[in-house]
Amino acid sequence: MTAPASRQWLLLALAATLLFRFWLSAVAPVTADEAYFILWGRAPALGFYDHPPMVGWMLAPLAALSDAPWLLRMPAVLVPPLAALGVWLALRGWFGRDEDTANLAALAVLLVPMNVWNVLVTTDTPLVLFSVASLLVFARAAEKGSGGMFLVSGVLLGLAFLSKYFAVLLGLAYLAWAITSKNPRAFVLVFLGGLPFGLLNLYWNYEACWCNVMFNAINRHEDGGSGWSLATPPLYAASLAYLAAPLLWFAWRSRAKLREAWQRPGERALLLAWLLPFAVFAALSPVKRIGLHWLLSFMPALVLTAALAFERKQMAASVRVFAVLAALHAIPIAVIAALPLETWQATRFYGRLVFPGRIAELLGAVAPDLPGRVLATDSYASAALLAYHERLPVPVFGLGTSHARQDDINTDWRAFGGKDILILRREAPLPQDFQPYFKSVEVKKIALGGGSYHAVLGRDFSYAAYRSGVLAGVRDHYYRIPPRLPVGRCYFFERYFPG
């Protein structure tokens, strides 16, 4: 492929993917996870229960302007082309490769399957942005031996760390590079650049029950998703194949050239930036389901390695495979988006699909019972969606799960003592689950889009009973902070179990 031809294909792919992604971002309903993160953007803070704060900071200026999904999803829409641009500039400017090579690499980044369709607001969006920026600067620093660029790479890695803890894997790749290159100074500079951001997160956790650490290191694993499984390693292999099969195949075929690339400092940094994380995930896969999105921030490093080490025809073949996959994704997605919601009525996930589009209808049905009552749900997903659409706080009643417990920070149940509460539930409630906490309980069934919701009307909420019956269980299950962690403050204990 000649440079003019690959340039035309790159511009066509850029226009087509951007148009498709902007359209999809406008028509796809906001998911519960997205609503959860958008709420963080409405009230930016130094930290949030599940993850470091960057996704909230990223969304804050957009959420201040509008609730429009296409606007709030704009970072997710723009990050893949920005990553592709970074790869193109690095190959042309820093690695001195020809335009055709740079065009093919940028095409590969744009057409990685998940980059074609993923327009959702997630913590991976800022993670990819800052991880790729950090890696490009680190690779250039490795080539030039620039201490200043190692420091800048560390600053960008710190921002990635404030996006998601998976940035640590990129830091481990930098450490491996420093060891294999016998250049400890490089890692010290990277560490110093990222240190202020790590200390900020450490301080926030020290003052907030260590909730990031508790969730990511302990609670989420105890509530399922961990444990030996023969199925999860093949699932991980399938995820790798889905995202990168042609690139990995040619990497194996070109392993002699990769050994040669290892001898060049910048290319060794790129190799480690995807080999080490993929190896760590492979080691974890027998006991942990590896999410597809976990791999996304390391894909540009693989593409850069391919562009620098592969033959031109191998890169072109990889791009053709990705282009076919892109078309195979775009067509059914467009068809599915055009189908009426009722098409999925017989499926088990219809209830989750119908809820976001019928929130106004649901609230209209319970409107006569809402005056004088606090609106709550038993589900973090429902609470996030209701709070996003209606711009009102919606507490979560009950024990909940390990995920999405930002409500523990936002809600003070002491303030609801003696009040009446309306609790929305998707499943039919068992009265005995609610009677201990109210003087009286009434249940109403609400028809909604071919399905049903249930409203539990509780009169005269007993905080004392809720503290002993629910909050004590939350404390024992989700706030068992290891004794080795010094605690500065803890919102949960200070409110409900002082001393």
PEWO-V876472 format. One record per helix or strand of 3 or more residues. SS is the DSSP state (A for helix, B for strand). FROM is the first residue (numbers start at 1). TO is the last residue. Records with the same first field share a line. If there is no record, write none. Layout:
# PEWO-V876472
SS->FROM-TO  FROM-TO
This chain:
# PEWO-V876472
A->3-27  32-42  54-65  69-72  74-94  99-111  113-117  124-144  147-161  167-180  184-206  211-222  230-253  255-262  265-284  292-309  312-338  341-344  350-357  359-370  380-390  406-410  413-416  432-435  463-478  491-496
B->373-377  420-425  440-448  451-459
